[in-house]
Amino acid sequence: MKSIELGYGAGALADYPSHHDGNPWTEWDSLRALDCLKSLDGLEIFWIDTAYRYGQGISERLIGKAFEGKVLPYVITKIPQ
């Protein structure tokens, strides 16, 4: 049996400029973002991809809050120099 590692792209978790285009699917809400992350619990998510550009660290803080006291998947983040 082959194992499949699942991941989650966290770009839409934070309030960053491309989300202000009037599209109702891109409106940002921190409680909805947190609920989304909490729904990953039990799904055996192996990694979460994020970047500092996604709200200047907001998505990383939300990930930490959602997984507080739980096993945290790998968090892959990109930070500018």
Sine and cosine of phi, psi and omega as CSV:
sin_phi,cos_phi,sin_psi,cos_psi,sin_omega,cos_omega
0.00,0.00,0.74,-0.67,-0.03,-1.00
-1.00,-0.08,0.69,-0.72,0.02,-1.00
-1.00,0.04,0.66,-0.75,0.06,-1.00
-0.90,-0.43,0.81,-0.58,0.02,-1.00
-1.00,-0.06,0.86,-0.52,-0.01,-1.00
-0.99,-0.14,0.56,-0.83,0.04,-1.00
-0.75,-0.66,0.11,-0.99,-0.02,-1.00
-0.69,-0.72,0.80,-0.60,0.07,-1.00
-1.00,0.05,0.89,-0.45,-0.16,-0.99
-0.99,-0.11,0.32,0.95,-0.04,-1.00
-0.85,0.52,-0.55,0.83,-0.06,-1.00
-1.00,0.04,0.11,0.99,-0.03,-1.00
-0.97,0.23,-0.49,0.87,-0.12,-0.99
-0.94,-0.33,0.29,-0.96,-0.02,-1.00
-1.00,0.06,1.00,-0.09,0.06,-1.00
-0.84,-0.54,0.33,-0.94,-0.24,-0.97
-0.77,0.64,-0.60,0.80,-0.05,-1.00
-0.92,0.39,-0.16,0.99,0.02,-1.00
-1.00,0.06,-0.03,1.00,-0.03,-1.00
-0.97,-0.24,0.80,0.59,-0.05,-1.00
-0.94,-0.33,0.15,0.99,0.01,-1.00
1.00,0.10,-0.05,1.00,0.00,-1.00
-0.99,0.17,0.84,-0.54,-0.04,-1.00
-0.89,0.45,-0.35,0.94,0.02,-1.00
-0.97,0.24,-0.24,0.97,-0.04,-1.00
-0.93,-0.36,0.16,0.99,0.06,-1.00
-0.93,0.36,0.69,-0.72,-0.11,-0.99
-0.99,-0.14,0.65,-0.76,0.02,-1.00
-0.53,-0.85,0.89,-0.45,-0.09,-1.00
-0.89,0.46,-0.55,0.83,0.01,-1.00
-0.94,0.35,-0.63,0.77,0.06,-1.00
-0.91,0.41,-0.64,0.77,0.03,-1.00
-0.89,0.46,-0.68,0.73,0.01,-1.00
-0.91,0.42,-0.67,0.74,0.06,-1.00
-0.87,0.49,-0.64,0.77,0.01,-1.00
-0.88,0.48,-0.73,0.68,0.01,-1.00
-0.90,0.44,-0.67,0.75,0.00,-1.00
-0.90,0.44,-0.48,0.88,0.01,-1.00
-0.94,0.34,-0.25,0.97,0.04,-1.00
-0.97,0.25,-0.32,0.95,-0.02,-1.00
-0.86,0.51,0.78,-0.62,0.00,-1.00
1.00,-0.01,-0.09,1.00,0.00,-1.00
-1.00,-0.04,0.05,1.00,-0.01,-1.00
0.85,0.53,0.69,0.73,0.10,-1.00
-0.94,0.33,0.79,-0.61,-0.09,-1.00
-1.00,0.01,-0.55,0.83,-0.02,-1.00
-0.54,-0.84,0.40,-0.92,0.11,-0.99
-0.80,-0.61,0.80,-0.60,-0.01,-1.00
-0.99,-0.14,0.78,-0.63,0.02,-1.00
-0.53,-0.85,-0.02,-1.00,0.04,-1.00
-0.40,-0.92,0.48,-0.88,0.00,-1.00
-0.84,0.54,-0.53,0.85,-0.01,-1.00
-0.88,0.47,-0.38,0.93,0.00,-1.00
-0.98,0.18,0.94,0.34,0.05,-1.00
1.00,0.03,0.32,0.95,0.04,-1.00
0.80,0.60,0.77,0.64,0.06,-1.00
0.99,-0.16,-0.07,1.00,-0.02,-1.00
-0.89,0.46,-0.71,0.71,-0.05,-1.00
-0.90,0.44,-0.61,0.79,0.03,-1.00
-0.90,0.44,-0.65,0.76,0.03,-1.00
-0.92,0.40,-0.64,0.77,0.05,-1.00
-0.90,0.44,-0.63,0.77,0.04,-1.00
-0.88,0.47,-0.72,0.69,0.03,-1.00
-0.86,0.50,-0.67,0.75,0.00,-1.00
-0.92,0.39,-0.68,0.73,-0.04,-1.00
-0.91,0.41,-0.56,0.83,-0.06,-1.00
-0.97,-0.23,0.24,0.97,0.00,-1.00
-0.84,0.55,0.80,-0.60,0.01,-1.00
0.98,0.19,0.10,0.99,-0.02,-1.00
-0.84,-0.54,0.17,-0.99,0.07,-1.00
-0.95,0.31,0.86,-0.52,-0.05,-1.00
-1.00,0.01,0.75,-0.66,0.11,-0.99
-0.92,0.40,0.20,-0.98,0.13,-0.99
-0.86,0.51,0.69,-0.72,0.07,-1.00
-0.93,-0.36,0.90,-0.43,0.00,-1.00
-0.98,-0.18,0.92,-0.40,-0.03,-1.00
-0.79,-0.61,0.42,-0.91,0.02,-1.00
-0.88,-0.48,0.79,-0.62,-0.02,-1.00
-0.85,-0.52,0.79,-0.62,0.00,-1.00
-0.94,0.35,0.43,-0.90,0.05,-1.00
-0.99,-0.13,0.00,0.00,0.00,0.00
